[in-house]
């Protein structure tokens, strides 16, 4: 961490924001890898549509990662994006599914998105009074992340709006309920 940050913030505030953003960077790097893993490993009816739906999500999340890393650097921090850093900083387990049916992966992916979105919302709340630029960055990302989750959920709901994996709290449980 440098001894400076952006104008109007104290270096300690810049460090606080950079640490919060590092958590988001870790989550976004993990998400883009998970999305690509799902892209490669789903099979069955609906394969091509979902396969092609995921690539733009991967690309968008990759850009989000870059934006967050650049904000960390702007604040005077040092963004960490190595595989070892992802493993060291994440607080969640690795994605559970390998080769599986489209609904199984989408149900598990819905839970992944739920976790990323919830943590992004918490980060927005933590930055609001401190730095509106960082807050705006995260809010813009939330818009896209929530839309991507809607795309995923549209494949999993019935006519009444009930998700096939409603009430499941694990990726494997959600996958089994949706298959």
C-alpha positions as CSV (number, residue, x, y, z in Angstrom):
1,X,0.0,0.0,0.0
2,X,1.3,3.4,-0.9
3,X,1.3,6.4,1.5
4,X,-1.3,8.2,-0.6
5,X,-4.8,7.7,-1.8
6,X,-7.3,9.7,-3.8
7,X,-8.0,13.4,-2.9
8,X,-10.4,14.0,0.0
9,X,-9.7,10.6,1.6
10,X,-7.2,9.9,4.3
11,X,-4.7,7.1,3.6
12,X,-6.3,4.9,6.2
13,X,-9.7,5.3,4.4
14,X,-8.0,4.4,1.1
15,X,-6.6,1.3,2.8
16,X,-10.0,0.4,4.2
17,X,-11.6,0.7,0.8
18,X,-8.8,-1.2,-1.0
19,X,-9.2,-4.1,1.5
20,X,-13.0,-4.2,0.9
21,X,-12.4,-4.1,-2.8
22,X,-9.9,-6.9,-2.6
23,X,-12.6,-9.1,-1.3
24,X,-14.8,-8.1,-4.2
25,X,-11.9,-8.7,-6.6
26,X,-11.4,-12.2,-5.2
27,X,-15.1,-13.0,-5.6
28,X,-15.2,-11.7,-9.2
29,X,-12.1,-13.6,-10.2
30,X,-13.6,-16.7,-8.7
31,X,-16.9,-16.0,-10.4
32,X,-15.4,-15.6,-13.9
33,X,-13.5,-18.9,-13.5
34,X,-16.6,-20.7,-12.2
35,X,-18.7,-19.3,-15.1
36,X,-16.2,-20.6,-17.6
37,X,-16.1,-24.0,-15.8
38,X,-19.9,-24.2,-16.1
39,X,-19.7,-23.2,-19.8
40,X,-17.3,-26.1,-20.5
41,X,-19.1,-28.7,-18.4
42,X,-22.8,-28.5,-19.0
43,X,-24.6,-31.0,-21.1
44,X,-28.1,-32.0,-22.2
45,X,-31.2,-30.2,-23.6
46,X,-30.7,-26.5,-23.7
47,X,-26.9,-26.8,-23.9
48,X,-26.2,-24.5,-26.8
49,X,-28.4,-21.6,-25.5
50,X,-26.9,-21.7,-22.0
51,X,-23.4,-22.3,-23.3
52,X,-23.6,-19.2,-25.5
53,X,-25.4,-17.2,-22.7
54,X,-22.4,-17.7,-20.3
55,X,-19.6,-16.3,-22.5
56,X,-20.9,-12.7,-22.3
57,X,-21.2,-13.1,-18.6
58,X,-17.6,-14.3,-18.3
59,X,-16.5,-11.3,-20.4
60,X,-18.5,-8.8,-18.3
61,X,-17.3,-10.2,-15.0
62,X,-13.7,-10.1,-16.3
63,X,-14.1,-6.4,-17.0
64,X,-15.6,-6.0,-13.5
65,X,-12.5,-7.6,-12.1
66,X,-10.3,-5.2,-14.0
67,X,-12.3,-2.2,-12.9
68,X,-12.1,-3.2,-9.3
69,X,-8.4,-3.9,-9.5
70,X,-7.7,-0.5,-11.1
71,X,-9.8,1.2,-8.3
72,X,-7.7,-0.6,-5.7
73,X,-4.5,0.7,-7.4
74,X,-6.1,4.2,-7.7
75,X,-6.7,4.2,-3.9
76,X,-3.0,3.3,-3.4
77,X,-3.5,-0.4,-2.8
78,X,-1.9,-3.4,-4.5
79,X,-4.6,-5.6,-6.2
80,X,-3.9,-9.3,-5.8
81,X,-5.2,-11.5,-8.6
82,X,-3.0,-14.6,-8.5
83,X,-4.6,-18.1,-8.1
84,X,-2.9,-18.4,-4.7
85,X,-4.4,-15.1,-3.6
86,X,-7.8,-16.2,-4.7
87,X,-7.5,-19.3,-2.6
88,X,-6.0,-17.5,0.4
89,X,-8.7,-14.8,0.5
90,X,-11.9,-16.5,-0.4
91,X,-14.2,-17.6,2.4
92,X,-16.3,-20.1,0.3
93,X,-15.8,-23.6,-1.0
94,X,-14.9,-24.4,-4.5
95,X,-17.7,-24.9,-7.0
96,X,-19.0,-28.5,-6.5
97,X,-20.2,-29.7,-10.0
98,X,-18.3,-31.2,-12.8
99,X,-19.9,-32.5,-16.0
100,X,-23.7,-32.2,-15.3
101,X,-27.0,-31.3,-16.9
102,X,-27.9,-27.8,-17.8
103,X,-30.5,-27.4,-15.0
104,X,-28.1,-28.7,-12.4
105,X,-25.4,-26.2,-13.3
106,X,-27.9,-23.3,-13.5
107,X,-29.3,-24.1,-10.1
108,X,-25.9,-24.3,-8.5
109,X,-24.8,-21.1,-10.4
110,X,-27.9,-19.3,-9.0
111,X,-26.6,-19.9,-5.5
112,X,-23.1,-18.6,-6.6
113,X,-24.7,-15.5,-7.9
114,X,-26.7,-15.1,-4.7
115,X,-23.6,-15.1,-2.7
116,X,-21.6,-12.7,-4.9
117,X,-24.6,-10.3,-5.1
118,X,-25.2,-10.4,-1.3
119,X,-21.5,-9.6,-0.6
120,X,-21.5,-6.8,-3.3
121,X,-24.5,-5.3,-1.6
122,X,-22.8,-5.4,1.8
123,X,-19.8,-3.7,0.2
124,X,-22.0,-1.0,-1.3
125,X,-23.4,-0.3,2.2
126,X,-19.9,-0.2,3.7
127,X,-18.7,2.3,1.1
128,X,-21.7,4.7,0.8
129,X,-20.7,7.2,3.4
130,X,-17.0,6.9,2.8
131,X,-16.6,7.1,-1.0
132,X,-19.3,7.6,-3.5
133,X,-17.0,6.7,-6.5
134,X,-16.4,3.2,-5.1
135,X,-20.0,2.9,-4.2
136,X,-21.1,3.8,-7.8
137,X,-18.6,1.3,-9.2
138,X,-20.1,-1.5,-7.1
139,X,-23.7,-0.4,-7.8
140,X,-23.1,-0.5,-11.5
141,X,-21.7,-4.0,-11.2
142,X,-24.7,-5.1,-9.1
143,X,-27.0,-4.1,-12.0
144,X,-25.2,-6.5,-14.3
145,X,-24.8,-9.3,-11.8
146,X,-28.5,-9.2,-10.9
147,X,-29.4,-9.3,-14.6
148,X,-27.2,-12.3,-15.1
149,X,-28.8,-14.0,-12.2
150,X,-32.2,-13.3,-13.7
151,X,-31.0,-14.9,-17.0
152,X,-30.0,-18.0,-15.0
153,X,-33.2,-18.1,-13.0
154,X,-35.4,-17.8,-16.1
155,X,-34.3,-21.3,-17.0
156,X,-35.3,-22.7,-13.6
157,X,-38.7,-21.2,-12.7
158,X,-42.1,-22.6,-13.4
159,X,-45.1,-20.6,-14.5
160,X,-45.9,-19.4,-11.0
161,X,-42.4,-18.1,-10.5
162,X,-41.1,-20.9,-8.2
163,X,-37.5,-21.9,-8.7
164,X,-36.9,-25.6,-9.2
165,X,-34.3,-25.5,-6.4
166,X,-36.2,-23.3,-4.0
167,X,-35.0,-23.7,-0.4
168,X,-31.8,-25.4,-1.3
169,X,-28.7,-24.0,0.4
170,X,-25.9,-26.0,-1.2
171,X,-24.8,-26.2,-4.8
172,X,-25.2,-30.0,-4.9
173,X,-28.6,-29.8,-3.2
174,X,-29.7,-27.2,-5.7
175,X,-28.4,-29.2,-8.6
176,X,-30.2,-32.3,-7.5
177,X,-33.5,-30.5,-6.9
178,X,-33.3,-28.9,-10.4
179,X,-32.4,-32.1,-12.3
